[in-house]
Amino acid sequence: MYNILPYTKKRAKILNVNILSSKNKNKKIDVYDKNWNFITSIGARGYLDYPTYLKYYGKKIADQRKKLYKMRHNKDRFKSGTAGYYADKLLW
């Protein structure tokens, strides 16, 4: 089970969505709208995300990884309501 860190909880509140650890064994987080209707699952297990990098490696490494993530996912992170959008906004 993925431990949702305060960084992600704060960002979920800003986006006005609810989040829980994912029921999907391959994902980290399930995203729900404000009425608890399922939207998508995000974050592949086995890979680190920005708050995890911050926690274990510090801001410098986390910022480098964030930049690389955003470059790599530039095509799918701007389509509102998609898994890529929520992964970008909540985990990076």
N, C-alpha and C positions, 0 to 999 in steps of 0.2 A: 504494500500500500504506500502510495506517495504522500509524503508529508507536505502539505501546502504551507508555504512560508508567508510571513506577513506582507512581503512585497507583492505577491500575487493576490492576496486578499484585498489589499488596498486598491490595486488596479481593477479588480472585479467590481468593487464598490463604485469606482469612478465610471465604469462602463454600464453600471446598473444591471449586472448579471449575478447569478448565484453560481457558486462552484462547490464541487465535492470531489473527493478522490474517485477516480474512474472505476466503474464496474468492469470495464474492458481491461483484461490483463496486460494488454500491450500499450495502454495509454496511461497518462498521469492524472488528468483532470477531465471531469465531465462538466460542461457548461450548460446552464439553464437560464431561461429568461426570468423576469421578476415574478412570474406566476408559477415558476418551477416546471415549465415545459422544456423538455430536453432540446438543446440546440445541436451540440456536437461534442466529441471527445477530442482532446488535444494533448500534445506532448508525448512523443515516443519514449517509453521506458527504456532505460539503458543509456540515454543521452542526458547530459547535464543541461541546465537552463541558467539564465542570468542570476536569479536569486541563489541558486546552488553554487555557481561559480563565486559569487560574492562571499558566501558563507565559508567556503573552503579555501579559496585561492586569493581573495582580495579584489579590490576595485580595478586595479590595473589589468589583470588577466580577464576579469569579467567584462570590462569594457572592450577589450580586444575581441573576445568571443562574440559579444553582442554585435559588433561591427561586421564580423564575418557572417554571422547568422543572417543579418539584415541584407547583406549583399547576396547571399545564397538563395534567399527566399523572396527576393524583390518582386517576382511575378505574382505570387499568391497572397501577399500580406496586406494588400490594399482593398480586397473585395470584401466589403462589410458583410458580416454574418457567416463567413466561411471559417473552416477550421484554421486555415493559415492566418486569417485576420485575428482570431482570438488567441492563437498561439503567440503571435507577434505582440499583441497588446497585453496579454496576461503573463507570459513567461519571459519576454524580452523587453 
